[in-house]
Amino acid sequence: MKRILSKKTGVTILEGLIALGLLALVAAGTFGVLLSVSRKAGSPDIRESMVLAVERAYDQLQMYTPDLNDLSNNSLPNSFAYGLCGGDSDPLGSGRHDIECMLPPLCDKNKSEFYYTTGNTKTSMSLPFVSKYSSSGTVAGWNNATTATVRSVEFTISCNGFTL
């Protein structure tokens, strides 16, 4: 009978607790890393937000026209009649135009700035436009008398110490 009892092997309570503790330690570390990575991937990068803000400002700035005879900025919606953020009577005029209202939400307004600078006239080019339409919807004639002013536009954005 002593032989049967002496050959039994098993796990003591102490060994079980040590193994369980090591498993819990490894699992906690793994989940901590996974949560950190998922949080980082879910929030937008500051630079990515800055690029998106510049693209949005560029897209909205394209609706303004330099004085093109019949075309004017008076036909724009009231929210854009005075520049991208209001208070700018000539959004395409030479100089600096502040557009802090278009900063990404994650930027601290006290530590960030966003503006664009329009340069002097680069060239004037002749733009064709349709002078009238026929009843069938085809172009009845072209007029090349209209000239457009082409300006350089440079955006500057800094957000929480990062500059783009």
GIRA-V719681 format. One record per residue. N is the residue number from 1. PHI is phi in radians with two decimals (none if undefined). Layout:
BEGIN
n = {N N}
phi = {PHI PHI}
END
This chain:
BEGIN
n = {1 2 3 4 5 6 7 8 9 10 11 12 13 14 15 16 17 18 19 20 21 22 23 24 25 26 27 28 29 30 31 32 33 34 35 36 37 38 39 40 41 42 43 44 45 46 47 48 49 50 51 52 53 54 55 56 57 58 59 60 61 62 63 64 65 66 67 68 69 70 71 72 73 74 75 76 77 78 79 80 81 82 83 84 85 86 87 88 89 90 91 92 93 94 95 96 97 98 99 100 101 102 103 104 105 106 107 108 109 110 111 112 113 114 115 116 117 118 119 120 121 122 123 124 125 126 127 128 129 130 131 132 133 134 135 136 137 138 139 140 141 142 143 144 145 146 147 148 149 150 151 152 153 154 155 156 157 158 159 160 161 162 163 164}
phi = {none -1.08 -1.14 -1.18 -1.24 -1.31 -1.58 -1.26 -2.02 -2.90 -1.93 -1.38 -1.10 -1.11 -1.11 -1.12 -1.16 -1.13 -1.11 -1.14 -1.11 -1.12 -1.11 -1.12 -1.12 -1.16 -1.13 -1.12 -1.11 -1.13 -1.14 -1.08 -1.15 -1.10 -1.14 -1.10 -1.16 -1.18 -1.14 -1.14 -1.26 -1.38 -1.59 -1.24 -1.26 -1.05 -1.13 -1.10 -1.14 -1.16 -1.10 -1.12 -1.15 -1.14 -1.10 -1.16 -1.13 -1.08 -1.09 -1.27 -1.21 -1.22 -1.36 -1.48 -2.14 -1.20 -0.82 -1.99 0.69 -1.35 -1.50 -2.65 -1.43 -1.20 -1.50 -1.34 -1.04 -0.99 -1.17 -1.99 -1.13 -2.08 1.55 -1.18 -2.05 1.44 1.38 -2.15 -1.30 -2.35 -1.10 -1.86 -1.19 -1.13 2.08 -1.59 -2.26 -1.34 -2.36 -1.08 -1.18 -1.74 -1.08 -1.06 -1.06 -1.39 -1.49 -1.37 -1.09 -1.36 -1.95 -2.33 -2.60 -2.58 -2.67 -2.25 -2.10 -1.77 -1.55 -1.19 -1.03 -1.41 -2.62 -2.00 -2.26 -1.48 -1.88 -1.34 -2.51 -1.34 -1.47 -2.86 -1.97 -1.52 -1.16 -1.47 1.56 -1.59 -1.27 -1.59 -3.03 -2.06 -2.22 -1.80 -1.43 -1.42 -2.05 -2.03 -1.63 -1.75 -2.09 -1.52 -2.22 -2.18 -1.64 -2.27 -2.41 -2.31 -2.36 0.91 1.66 -1.63 -2.09 -2.03}
END
